[in-house]
Amino acid sequence: MYLSHAVNGQRLAARMGGRQEPHSGSCRCGCVSAVARWAYRRMAADMTYRVAANGPAASAAPFLKFRANSAFSDQPRQSQRPVVLTNLRLFDGMTAALRDGLHVRIVGDRIQAIVPAGEALGDDVEVIDCGGRVVMPGLIDAHWHSTLCGVSQLEAMTADVAFLHLVAAREAQNTLMRGFTTVRDAGGPSFALKRAIDEGVVFGPRIFPSGAMISQTSGHGDFRMRYDITENVGLPSHVERAGMSVLADGADAVLRRAREQLMLGASQLKLMAGGGVTSVYDPLESLQFTDAELRAGVAAARDWGTYVMVHVYTAAGIERAVQAGVRSIEHGQLNDEKTAKLMADNGVWWSLQPFLGDEDANPHADPRSHAKQMMVAQGTVRAYEFAQRLKVNTAWGTDILFSPENLPKHGHMLAKMTRFYAPLEALRIATGQNGELVGMSGARNTYQGKVGVLAQDAMADLLVVDGDPSASLDFLTQPEQSLRLIMKDGKIFKSSL
């Protein structure tokens, strides 16, 4: 029993940022030593912070609050009065430019107006002096996996589902603290997390969920083990029970699975229309779902006023998806010029990620997956060239998947976009342009205001930053230092102004 406790204590200490320390004291259980010491450090640090920030009386408040590595933190602050941001440079997410001489007026969870700096502020307002810094919309990741980014693939395939959701809640807060106030979830069981965030149970970005990825048998969303096929015929796998993906073969099955995800609250649907890097069964160039199957998913989405996004890399798969009525192509790095023009002519969105096979790439131990990853990396530069020259509607996302070690690089994956775009243009894609894409979910969008822009009636999601986005986006690589204020829904989650 003591050995079991000690092992569990080591694991818990490692997850909570501590380390197993030598036993000292009367207790013979190693886990108590590690966890108790960790809790004491947290408590002491928190009480010191409260006394320094708010005076001795603050130490009487509930003091064991988990911070940067936890799903739980102090409550955000929302003013009961109108808030006016002054002394700023404005990046509104709509144009690739900075503007001076303006104030941002916020009432509740919305931006009431962008007004000239000389206009009277009014008597009953809270003024926030931004110190000449840039004010910009909160960032949007158009290809995010809220419940799958913070765990390894092995954990996703084997861990208790409750554990996956607890990790996801923690990572949701960390995502918000990196300046991402909105994400379009590209597959996974994020409905409960979305509700918890919307109701203030935990903190994180607003989520546009796709629900379970809909895949054909042997497709990119078929994560069954080999024994599932031979020994558990007809039984749902762990991945299916967890809501990560569902299998559908034939138009009727796709229609049913699509309607189920809409019933659960999907903003848009995610279908797997081609091979992938992460899975080892399906070749990268394979075509997945017939035309009839794709059209069934598109029809289900269209009937509910929303759209289908598809995972696919190759030109042949993209062409089939566009002809079937798909509105958003995810990845597509192996596209050709003819098919890219087809996308542009049909107003189809290209949700691209800067997959360059570099230090930011999702790690793959299997040599087959690594080889496919290198193929995709070689096509990335060509894909961005097509997108710009042919004027395809382009979105930006990261697709950090099964790679918790890559989460701190979230902002860096946007900063590196300056290889392809001027800094302000890259920032416009990750704010206003991504906001247009998520807005395509129409009535399935549970958020009433626009996101990604600073304009009248838009959601009050904004960042005050140390950095000049007209010169570089490198400030996003150090969000702890560079993000001086983080606001979502008019609530201040961080302020170090």
Beta strands, then each sheet from edge to edge (+ up, - down):
strand 1: 83-90
strand 2: 102-107
strand 3: 110-116
strand 4: 126-137
strand 5: 139-144
strand 6: 180-185
strand 7: 206-208
strand 8: 213-215
strand 9: 245-247
strand 10: 269-272
strand 11: 308-314
strand 12: 328-334
strand 13: 349-352
strand 14: 394-396
strand 15: 462-465
strand 16: 483-488
strand 17: 491-495
sheet 1: 3+ 2- 1+ 4+ 15- 16+ 17-
sheet 2: 5+ 6+ 7+
sheet 3: 8+ 9+
sheet 4: 10+ 11+ 12+ 13+ 14+
end
